[in-house]
Amino acid sequence: QQDQYSAVYGGIHAYDFTTRTLRPIHTDLSPPLHLFYTGTRREHEPVAIDPPTARLQAASAIAALEHNDPALLGACLLDQWHTKLEAQPSTFHEGMNQAIQAGMRLGAYGGKLIGAGAGGFLLFVANDPLPVRDMARMGLTHVPFTIDNQGTELL
């Protein structure tokens, strides 16, 4: 559901699907987000994460965004990644973990695998641009993006 809501409303929001509410998150956290396509096709496998753990991780990420704190956001993403890695160990995830660790050695505060279904992307938080050439040597393709705050509009 969050994908559809994000497309309609734009921007960054905190979603609560049990109460059917969304709250905009206002942040000035720009440029430190870096997206890389892994080039890997995989099947989406649902991962069961303990609900209190997921809520705590989401609350920490929201606080990091609201306080414009890239180091804290990177740590939150890395914590979410480690939770997924523990819940669903696999050869694929171990390879992604090695790429995340390499990104951190190149200056990222943290990162995680995002996307499901046909492929995956690695999202990193770094204060400076990550060396795209070094990331490409790991088989990752840089994907420039911006966050659209307007959402869907009728033309």
Solvent accessible surface area in square Angstrom, and as a share of the most:
residue,aa,sasa,rsa
1,Q,120,0.53
2,Q,94,0.42
3,D,106,0.55
4,Q,116,0.52
5,Y,77,0.29
6,S,46,0.29
7,A,63,0.49
8,V,80,0.46
9,Y,106,0.40
10,G,6,0.06
11,G,19,0.19
12,I,43,0.22
13,H,32,0.14
14,A,19,0.15
15,Y,55,0.21
16,D,60,0.31
17,F,79,0.33
18,T,129,0.75
19,T,85,0.50
20,R,208,0.76
21,T,74,0.43
22,L,59,0.29
23,R,116,0.42
24,P,66,0.41
25,I,12,0.06
26,H,151,0.68
27,T,39,0.23
28,D,116,0.60
29,L,15,0.08
30,S,74,0.48
31,P,109,0.68
32,P,8,0.05
33,L,34,0.17
34,H,17,0.08
35,L,24,0.12
36,F,1,0.00
37,Y,68,0.26
38,T,12,0.07
39,G,51,0.49
40,T,41,0.24
41,R,180,0.66
42,R,39,0.14
43,E,141,0.63
44,H,106,0.47
45,E,98,0.44
46,P,118,0.74
47,V,42,0.24
48,A,100,0.78
49,I,51,0.26
50,D,80,0.41
51,P,78,0.49
52,P,76,0.48
53,T,46,0.27
54,A,41,0.32
55,R,156,0.57
56,L,126,0.63
57,Q,17,0.08
58,A,47,0.37
59,A,57,0.44
60,S,40,0.26
61,A,14,0.11
62,I,35,0.18
63,A,35,0.27
64,A,0,0.00
65,L,20,0.10
66,E,69,0.31
67,H,135,0.60
68,N,63,0.32
69,D,51,0.27
70,P,27,0.17
71,A,49,0.38
72,L,74,0.37
73,L,9,0.05
74,G,0,0.00
75,A,51,0.40
76,C,9,0.05
77,L,16,0.08
78,L,26,0.13
79,D,73,0.38
80,Q,35,0.16
81,W,1,0.00
82,H,68,0.30
83,T,29,0.17
84,K,46,0.19
85,L,30,0.15
86,E,143,0.64
87,A,53,0.41
88,Q,27,0.12
89,P,104,0.66
90,S,51,0.33
91,T,126,0.73
92,F,49,0.20
93,H,8,0.04
94,E,80,0.36
95,G,31,0.30
96,M,21,0.09
97,N,22,0.11
98,Q,112,0.50
99,A,10,0.08
100,I,0,0.00
101,Q,60,0.27
102,A,12,0.09
103,G,0,0.00
104,M,56,0.25
105,R,185,0.67
106,L,59,0.29
107,G,48,0.46
108,A,8,0.07
109,Y,78,0.30
110,G,0,0.00
111,G,0,0.00
112,K,42,0.18
113,L,6,0.03
114,I,57,0.29
115,G,47,0.45
116,A,59,0.46
117,G,27,0.26
118,A,59,0.46
119,G,10,0.10
120,G,0,0.00
121,F,65,0.27
122,L,0,0.00
123,L,28,0.14
124,F,0,0.00
125,V,0,0.00
126,A,1,0.01
127,N,97,0.50
128,D,101,0.52
129,P,110,0.69
130,L,6,0.03
131,P,51,0.32
132,V,66,0.38
133,R,183,0.67
134,D,41,0.21
135,M,0,0.00
136,A,55,0.43
137,R,174,0.64
138,M,71,0.32
139,G,50,0.48
140,L,8,0.04
141,T,81,0.47
142,H,62,0.27
143,V,46,0.26
144,P,107,0.67
145,F,80,0.33
146,T,128,0.74
147,I,66,0.33
148,D,86,0.44
149,N,119,0.61
150,Q,118,0.53
151,G,12,0.11
152,T,95,0.55
153,E,98,0.44
154,L,178,0.89
155,L,195,0.97
